[in-house]
């Protein structure tokens, strides 16, 4: 049974990697990414619709990107541009169209990003909640798992290993833990989150809009360097939600060297994400903040249930 689940995870992983399209960056003759002269954003080559800003249009014309065949963003539909593979046709384009429609309705594409991020998280809530519950139940089982490790610490014979495995399975059963389910939940929800991220990258109209005084196309570093220090708020918020999200999901069920390694890895990842947030568009930063913020609230809710019930049930 375990082998079948492991095989399923591997298949899902392979499917995700093979189906996932990537935003193709516009590059100059030297192979360097071409940036928007105003916002500092790396411009995507495979945009889904026509930009409106004159300077952006000039950049695309200069690099011989034919955008005349593309529809205007307000006229974009999922069938625009024809069939572009399973990933783009089924996931990316419909989400791009939804972003445009909600943006039209609420009159602001920053709000559209927030609303659609929340909609996606609510749709995926049953899966992400199960993953959070698994994590909390694993923390509850930690004392018994630690005792089991001590019990068989110096016993490496086959019979002892079999007994250890059986006792571990009993503990997992007691606390309703399925070690493979967390991976399965992650791979099931991953395509939708990646598709939304790519749809954001390939819609020029998003990066031509503003939200709460912030230009969605501007990367925080460019804003700060031009004297607009308030763009630092994006980097700070990304750092805070990333830190607390990792902290809530930290390996509290681990001990000793494993816990230290996990802590070091999460700290390094947090630093990398914070630095990266200074070089990505404000729109993508906004998406990250809302998405991670939802994760934090969800995990806090699960933790509260854990304190009230003693054991979290799925």
Rosetta blueprint (number, residue, H / E / L):
1 X L
2 X H
3 X H
4 X H
5 X H
6 X H
7 X H
8 X H
9 X H
10 X H
11 X H
12 X H
13 X H
14 X H
15 X H
16 X H
17 X H
18 X H
19 X H
20 X L
21 X L
22 X L
23 X L
24 X L
25 X E
26 X L
27 X E
28 X L
29 X L
30 X L
31 X L
32 X L
33 X E
34 X L
35 X E
36 X L
37 X L
38 X L
39 X L
40 X L
41 X L
42 X E
43 X L
44 X E
45 X L
46 X L
47 X L
48 X L
49 X L
50 X E
51 X L
52 X L
53 X L
54 X H
55 X H
56 X H
57 X H
58 X H
59 X H
60 X H
61 X H
62 X H
63 X L
64 X L
65 X L
66 X L
67 X L
68 X L
69 X L
70 X L
71 X L
72 X E
73 X H
74 X H
75 X H
76 X L
77 X L
78 X L
79 X L
80 X L
81 X L
82 X L
83 X L
84 X L
85 X L
86 X H
87 X H
88 X H
89 X H
90 X H
91 X H
92 X H
93 X H
94 X H
95 X H
96 X H
97 X H
98 X H
99 X H
100 X H
101 X H
102 X H
103 X H
104 X H
105 X H
106 X H
107 X L
108 X L
109 X H
110 X H
111 X H
112 X H
113 X H
114 X H
115 X H
116 X H
117 X H
118 X H
119 X H
120 X H
121 X H
122 X H
123 X H
124 X L
125 X H
126 X H
127 X H
128 X H
129 X H
130 X H
131 X H
132 X H
133 X H
134 X H
135 X H
136 X H
137 X H
138 X H
139 X H
140 X H
141 X H
142 X H
143 X H
144 X H
145 X H
146 X H
147 X H
148 X H
149 X H
150 X H
151 X H
152 X L
153 X L
154 X L
155 X L
156 X L
157 X L
158 X H
159 X H
160 X H
161 X H
162 X H
163 X H
164 X H
165 X H
166 X H
167 X H
168 X H
169 X H
170 X H
171 X H
172 X H
173 X H
174 X H
175 X L
176 X L
177 X L
178 X L
179 X L
180 X L
181 X H
182 X H
183 X H
184 X H
185 X H
186 X H
187 X H
188 X H
189 X H
190 X H
191 X H
192 X H
193 X H
194 X H
195 X H
196 X H
197 X H
198 X H
199 X H
200 X H
201 X H
202 X L
203 X L
204 X H
205 X H
206 X H
207 X H
208 X H
209 X L
210 X E
211 X E
212 X L
213 X L
214 X E
215 X E
216 X L
217 X L
218 X L
219 X E
220 X H
221 X H
222 X H
223 X H
224 X H
225 X H
226 X L
227 X L
228 X L
229 X H
230 X H
231 X H
232 X H
233 X H
234 X H
235 X H
236 X H
237 X H
238 X H
239 X H
240 X H
241 X H
242 X H
243 X H
244 X H
245 X H
246 X H
247 X H
248 X H
249 X L
250 X L
251 X L
252 X L
253 X L
254 X L
255 X L
256 X L
257 X H
258 X H
259 X H
260 X H
261 X H
262 X H
263 X H
264 X H
265 X H
266 X H
267 X H
268 X H
269 X H
270 X H
271 X H
272 X H
273 X H
274 X H
275 X H
276 X H
277 X H
278 X L
279 X L
280 X L
281 X E
282 X H
283 X H
284 X H
285 X H
286 X H
287 X H
288 X H
289 X H
290 X H
291 X H
292 X H
293 X H
294 X H
295 X H
296 X H
297 X H
298 X H
299 X H
300 X H
301 X H
302 X H
303 X H
304 X H
305 X H
306 X H
307 X H
308 X H
309 X H
310 X L
311 X L
312 X L
313 X L
314 X L
